[in-house]
Amino acid sequence: MELSKGVHMLHLPFHGMVIHPTLLIDQEMAVLIDTGFPGQFGELQTAIEQAGISFNQLKAVILTHQDLDHIGNLPEIWQKTGGSISVYAHEQDRPYIQGELPLIKDGHLDNPPKGKVTDLLVDGQELPFCGGIRVIHTPGHTEGHISLYLRESKTLIAGDSMYSVDGKLMGVHGPTTLDLKSAQLSLKKYAEFDITSVICYHGGVSTQNIKQQLRDL
């Protein structure tokens, strides 16, 4: 689903739910934000191709955080691209993504997905591709959780900092959040941005009265 030029929200069904990685496209490259659950690589590849992109155009993956449904297909993407892809994440979640520490919420897994983080992200960083991407460190869901603000489309990619239901932003999802207080404080960071649409990994896109919705959270 193309929300605006070069911004595609993907739909990956999984056991009665739908998750939403985002694909960004410009004239030079494609960037995937989050990768889905393990075992969804075929569906992910099909969704990317339906957006008009082949895997050899995919140059970067940005991970909003370490959770299983976000890093699940990183090994397959790395293999498919021959290790030529850049992988971005926040330093505080890097050791979990790389398998140096067990995943905080899925530490019981014997062989969790893992992959090399090639580039570290910090709060306030500006990524120059795809029209400009601002990194917002939004800890709470995990310590290294990030959100991304797309300057051209005024879109916020919220990751799991909040969720939505039928276009309504519902705020922090308590049962899956490590630090509720930090998570609530993180939401306040969005006030400084001119946001007209929000993509939640769980719940999809919200476009109505976004500024008011964010104030109400």
NUVOTOR-346852 format. One line per 2 residues: number of its first residue (from 1); their letters; for each residue x, y, z of N, C-alpha, C. Coordinates in steps of 0.02 Angstrom, whole numbers, plus 50000, padded with zeros to 5 digits. Each point is the difference from the previous one (the first is absolute). Example, Ala and Ser with C-alpha at 12.3 -4.5 7.8 and 13.67 -1.06 7.14 Angstrom:
<recs>
1	AS	50660 49716 50390 49955 50059 50000 50045 50060 50000  49982 50053 49964 50042 50059 50003 49961 50055 50037;
</recs>
This chain:
<recs>
1	ME	50043 49940 50000 49957 50060 50000 50044 50062 50000  49996 50039 49945 50041 50060 49996 49962 50058 50034;
3	LS	50028 50025 50054 49967 50053 50038 50015 50068 49970  50060 50009 49975 50020 50060 49964 50057 49979 49955;
5	KG	50024 50046 49960 50051 49981 49951 50061 49971 50035  50016 49937 49984 50058 49968 50027 49993 49971 50069;
7	VH	49940 50003 50029 49988 49973 50067 49947 49945 49995  50022 49937 50009 49955 49943 49994 49994 49965 50067;
9	ML	49940 49995 50026 49987 49961 50060 49984 49929 49979  50040 49952 50022 49989 49930 49982 49953 49967 50049;
11	HL	49968 49947 49978 49952 49963 50041 50022 49927 50004  50020 49977 50058 50022 49931 50009 49955 49966 50052;
13	PF	49952 49958 49978 49958 49964 50047 50040 49949 50040  49981 49992 50064 50033 49950 50042 49953 49979 50055;
15	HG	49974 49938 49995 49958 49970 50051 49946 50048 50026  49962 50027 49954 49943 50041 50019 50015 50073 50009;
17	MV	50064 50020 49997 50017 50070 50004 50033 50021 49934  50010 50065 49993 50036 50026 49942 50053 50048 50026;
19	IH	50061 49992 49976 50054 50046 50018 50019 50041 49938  50033 50056 50013 50009 50049 49946 50072 50027 49995;
21	PT	50045 49961 49970 50064 50031 49980 49987 50056 49949  50047 50045 49993 49993 50055 49952 50057 49998 49951;
23	LL	49984 50011 49936 50049 50002 49947 50005 50071 49972  50059 50028 50000 50012 50067 49974 50039 49994 49935;
25	ID	49980 50039 49950 50030 49995 49934 50016 50070 49974  50061 50008 49975 50016 50060 49962 50035 49979 49935;
27	QE	50027 50047 49963 50029 49983 49935 50064 49960 50006  50031 50001 50059 50065 49967 50007 49997 49935 50039;
29	MA	49951 49991 50043 50001 49942 50044 49932 49987 50031  49996 49942 50033 49941 49983 50040 50024 49983 50071;
31	VL	49959 50019 50049 50016 49989 50070 49941 49964 50032  50014 49946 50036 49948 49963 50035 50005 50015 50075;
33	ID	49944 50017 50030 49997 50013 50071 49964 49942 50034  50039 49959 50036 49977 49940 50035 49984 49944 49950;
35	TG	50003 49937 50024 50004 49943 49953 49948 49945 50010  49958 50005 50052 49950 49948 50011 50024 49943 50043;
37	FP	49954 49953 50014 50015 49941 50040 50044 49951 49962  50038 49957 50035 50035 49946 49966 49951 49957 49960;
39	GQ	50022 49979 49942 49958 49959 49957 49957 50039 49951  50003 50067 50002 49959 50040 49955 50040 50028 49941;
41	FG	50059 49974 49989 50042 50029 49948 49966 49998 49931  49968 49945 49984 49967 49995 49935 49945 50053 49992;
43	EL	49960 50009 50052 49948 50051 49997 50029 50070 49996  50054 50010 50038 50034 50065 49999 50027 50015 49930;
45	QT	50033 49951 49970 50027 50010 49933 49945 50015 49950  49944 49965 50005 49944 50012 49954 49972 50071 50009;
47	AI	49993 50021 50062 49974 50068 50014 50047 50053 49972  50065 49990 50007 50048 50048 49972 49996 50002 49924;
49	EQ	49995 49942 49970 49996 49997 49927 49935 50030 49974  49946 49993 50038 49936 50030 49980 50004 50076 50002;
51	AG	50047 50027 50039 50010 50072 50001 50046 50023 49944  50020 49953 49957 50040 50018 49941 50075 49999 50012;
53	IS	50022 49966 50054 50070 50000 50019 50027 49928 49999  50058 49991 49972 50034 49935 50005 50051 50003 50057;
55	FN	50021 49942 50024 50043 50000 50058 50068 50032 49987  50022 50000 49937 50065 50032 49987 49997 50076 50004;
57	QL	49940 50028 50007 49992 50072 50011 49998 50018 50074  49993 49949 50042 49997 50011 50072 50070 50010 50027;
59	KA	50013 50060 50025 50068 50018 50021 50007 50006 50076  49944 50006 50036 50005 50009 50073 49939 49972 50035;
61	VI	50011 49976 50060 49947 49980 50046 50008 50042 50063  49947 50031 50023 50000 50036 50064 49956 49961 50048;
63	LT	50028 49983 50057 49962 49963 50051 49979 50047 50056  49936 50004 50012 49977 50045 50054 50020 49973 50069;
65	HQ	50006 49934 50005 50022 49970 50063 50011 49925 49991  50015 49966 50055 50025 49931 50000 49946 49946 49998;
67	DL	49937 50016 50007 49949 49948 50008 49997 49953 49940  49978 49939 50015 50001 49945 49952 49963 50017 49935;
69	DH	49943 50034 50006 49960 50015 49941 50029 50057 49958  50054 50029 50024 50032 50054 49963 50066 49978 49968;
71	IG	50034 49953 50032 50065 49976 49973 49995 49932 49968  49939 49972 49997 49992 49929 49983 50030 49977 49935;
73	NL	50000 50041 49949 50025 49979 49934 50066 50033 49981  50033 50029 50050 50065 50031 49986 50051 49951 49972;
75	PE	50006 49938 50026 50049 49954 49972 49987 49984 49926  49937 49991 49982 49984 49984 49930 50013 50059 49955;
77	IW	49985 50061 50024 50014 50059 49960 50075 50008 49989  50038 49989 50052 50073 50004 49995 50026 49950 49949;
79	QK	49974 49939 50002 50022 49948 49953 49978 50017 49928  49939 50023 49993 49972 50015 49934 50039 50056 49966;
81	TG	50024 50048 50039 50036 50058 49972 50075 49989 49999  50022 49940 50019 50071 49986 49999 50040 50040 50051;
83	GS	49967 50021 50054 50034 50038 50051 50019 50071 49980  49970 50024 49947 50017 50067 49975 49956 50055 50029;
85	IS	49954 49981 50043 49951 50047 50025 50024 50033 50065  49980 50062 50011 50014 50034 50063 49943 49987 50049;
87	VY	50016 49987 50063 49950 49987 50051 50009 50052 50055  49947 50039 50013 50002 50055 50048 49959 49982 50062;
89	AH	50027 50017 50059 49963 49991 50062 50033 50043 50053  49964 50008 50057 50028 50038 50056 50049 49957 50039;
91	EQ	50051 50031 50028 50053 49964 50035 49974 49957 50057  49949 50024 50034 49976 49962 50059 49965 49935 49981;
93	DR	49977 49994 49939 49969 49937 49978 50047 49958 49956  50056 50028 49981 50046 49964 49956 50021 49931 50027;
95	PY	50023 49993 50063 50024 49934 50021 49946 49946 49998  49937 50019 50007 49946 49951 49996 49988 49980 49927;
97	IQ	50002 50048 49956 49990 49986 49928 50056 49956 49973  50060 50011 50026 50058 49963 49975 50009 49933 50036;
99	GE	49957 49984 50047 50004 49936 50035 50052 49997 50054  50027 50057 50019 50049 50002 50055 49967 49993 50068;
101	LP	49937 50021 50004 49958 49992 50059 49934 49969 49979  49968 49961 50043 49935 49972 49981 49947 50055 49994;
103	LI	49955 49992 49954 49945 50048 49992 49964 50009 50066  49986 50062 50019 49970 50013 50065 49932 49965 50008;
105	KD	49960 50002 49948 49932 49972 50005 49994 49929 49973  50052 49976 49966 49998 49933 49972 50066 49964 50014;
107	GH	50025 50009 50061 50063 49970 50019 49998 49924 50004  49940 49971 50000 49992 49927 50004 50016 49965 49934;
109	LD	50003 50038 49946 50011 49969 49934 50070 49972 49994  50006 49939 49975 50066 49969 49993 50041 50030 49944;
111	NP	49966 50019 49946 50037 50026 49942 49964 50060 49970  50000 50056 50036 49964 50059 49975 50035 50029 49938;
113	PK	49962 50036 49959 50032 50033 49942 50049 50053 50025  50053 50009 49962 50049 50051 50018 50035 50023 49937;
115	GK	50031 50058 50004 50036 50027 49943 50044 50057 50021  50047 50016 49959 50048 50053 50016 49967 50069 49991;
117	VT	50009 50042 50050 49981 50071 49995 50061 50037 49974  49994 50029 49940 50058 50033 49970 50005 50074 50017;
119	DL	49943 50030 50019 49999 50072 50013 49957 50014 50061  50026 50040 50046 49964 50018 50061 49963 50066 49991;
121	LV	49941 50003 50029 49958 50060 49996 49998 50034 50068  49997 50067 49998 49995 50039 50062 49942 50049 49993;
123	DG	49975 50022 50057 49944 50047 50001 50018 50064 49963  49956 50022 49956 50010 50062 49963 50039 49992 49935;
125	QE	50024 49940 49987 50039 49988 49939 49956 50009 49938  50030 50027 49948 49965 50009 49936 50030 49952 49948;
127	LP	49959 49955 49975 50021 49956 49946 49980 50033 49934  50047 50007 49953 49988 50041 49941 49958 49967 49946;
129	FC	49989 49936 50004 49965 49966 49945 49924 50003 50007  49968 49986 49944 49927 49997 49997 49967 50064 50025;
131	GG	50028 50057 49981 49969 50065 50016 50017 50027 50068  50040 49964 50038 50020 50022 50067 49962 49964 50055;
133	IR	50036 49967 50044 49971 49962 50054 50030 50024 50066  49959 50020 50047 50024 50022 50066 49991 49943 50049;
135	VI	50053 49984 50035 49998 49947 50050 49977 50030 50067  49952 49968 50032 49975 50021 50065 50009 49941 50048;
137	HT	50042 50008 50049 50008 49947 50050 49940 50001 50047  49962 49946 50000 49937 49996 50039 50002 49939 50045;
139	PG	50042 50001 50052 50005 49942 50044 49937 49988 50040  49993 49939 50023 49942 49980 50040 49978 49930 49980;
141	HT	49982 49993 49937 49982 49933 49975 50061 49955 50006  50057 50024 49977 50066 49974 50017 50045 50061 50012;
143	EG	50058 49989 50028 50045 50056 50014 50024 50034 49936  50009 49960 49948 50026 50028 49938 49948 50012 49947;
145	HI	49937 50004 50019 49946 50011 49950 50008 50069 49968  49992 50001 49934 50000 50063 49963 49937 50007 49959;
147	SL	49981 50062 49986 49949 50017 49952 50034 50040 49944  49965 50008 49945 50029 50034 49942 49950 50050 49972;
149	YL	50024 50061 49986 49958 50051 49970 50022 50012 49929  49954 49991 49953 50014 50010 49929 49981 50071 49981;
151	RE	50051 50039 49984 49989 50072 49990 49954 50015 49941  50011 49968 49944 49962 50017 49939 49926 49987 50009;
153	SK	49982 49944 50029 49929 49982 50006 49970 50017 50067  50042 50026 50046 49977 50017 50069 49968 49939 50034;
155	TL	50033 49942 49989 49976 49937 50027 50044 49979 50059  49969 49978 50053 50035 49971 50056 49995 49924 49997;
157	IA	50057 49967 49999 50000 49927 50007 50013 49986 50073  49948 49978 50035 50001 49997 50073 50028 49936 50027;
159	GD	50011 49949 49958 50021 49936 50025 49950 49974 50051  50023 49981 50060 49956 49977 50052 49995 50050 50058;
161	SM	50018 50063 49987 49992 50050 50053 49927 50011 50017  49956 49984 49952 49928 50002 50012 49967 49955 49949;
163	YS	49937 49987 50009 49963 49959 49953 49935 50037 49982  49966 49975 49948 49938 50032 49978 49947 49948 49986;
165	VD	49938 50022 50003 49943 49958 49984 49953 50039 49955  49990 49976 49940 49954 50033 49952 50016 50074 49992;
167	GK	50064 50016 49995 50020 50069 49989 50006 50043 50061  49983 49973 50059 50005 50038 50062 50063 49980 50037;
169	LM	50041 50049 50018 50061 49988 50038 49981 49983 50072  50026 49944 50024 49980 49975 50066 50055 50009 50053;
171	GV	50056 50027 49980 50054 50011 50048 50041 49938 50013  50034 49999 50057 50047 49947 50017 49962 49935 50013;
173	HG	50029 49944 49974 49971 49935 50013 50035 49970 50062  49965 50005 50057 50030 49984 50064 50030 49930 50005;
175	PT	49963 49947 49979 50025 49932 50011 50067 49984 49966  50018 50036 49947 50062 49984 49965 50053 50054 50010;
177	TL	49989 50046 50046 50045 50056 50011 50042 49988 50063  50065 50009 49994 50046 49986 50055 49997 50055 50054;
179	DL	49993 50062 49979 50002 50057 50047 49944 50049 49980  49944 49995 50034 49942 50040 49982 50012 50075 50007;
181	KS	50034 50019 50053 50014 50071 50011 50042 50029 49943  50053 49966 49982 50042 50023 49944 49961 50001 49935;
183	AQ	49958 49950 49990 49961 49997 49938 49952 50059 49995  49968 50019 50054 49955 50057 49999 50038 50065 49987;
185	LS	50058 50007 50031 50041 50059 49988 50023 50003 49927  50013 49943 49970 50022 49998 49931 49947 50029 49953;
187	LK	49937 49987 50015 49946 50025 49957 50001 50076 49997  50023 50032 50052 50001 50073 50002 50049 50029 49949;
189	KY	50048 49961 49979 50049 50023 49951 49968 50016 49932  49944 49968 49986 49968 50009 49935 49971 50070 49991;
191	AE	49990 50036 50055 49968 50066 49997 50039 50050 49959  50065 49991 49994 50041 50049 49964 50000 49989 49924;
193	FD	49965 49949 49977 49999 49984 49929 49932 50015 49969  50002 50020 49937 49939 50012 49961 49979 49934 49969;
195	IT	49958 49962 50034 49981 49932 49981 49929 50000 49972  49992 49973 49940 49933 49995 49971 49976 49928 49994;
197	SV	50046 49952 50007 49979 49930 50000 50049 49960 50043  49974 49946 50029 50040 49957 50044 49991 49928 49978;
199	IC	50056 49965 49994 49997 49928 49987 50020 49964 50063  49953 49963 50029 50014 49957 50057 50012 49929 49975;
201	YH	50051 49967 50025 50015 49932 49978 49941 49954 50014  49966 50013 50055 49939 49963 50016 49941 50048 49996;
203	GG	49962 49993 49948 49941 50043 49991 50000 50038 49934  50059 50013 49972 50002 50032 49935 49998 50076 50003;
205	VS	49972 50030 49948 50006 50072 49991 49942 50039 50033  50018 50057 50027 49950 50048 50026 50013 50067 49966;
207	TQ	49946 50033 49976 50008 50062 49962 49954 50056 50023  49954 49987 50045 49951 50050 50019 50019 50036 50065;
209	NI	50002 50067 49996 50011 50041 50061 50059 49975 50041  50056 49989 49967 50057 49970 50033 50026 50042 50058;
211	KQ	50006 50065 49989 50026 50042 50054 49957 49996 50063  49934 50001 49991 49956 49994 50057 50004 49931 50031;
213	QL	50003 49949 49958 50007 49932 50027 50062 49993 50043  50056 50028 49976 50062 49995 50038 49995 50039 50066;
215	RD	49967 50057 49998 49991 50039 50062 49959 49961 50051  49953 49960 49976 49954 49965 50045 50031 49939 50033;
217	L	50056 49977 49974 50029 49939 50027 50029 50010 50070;
</recs>
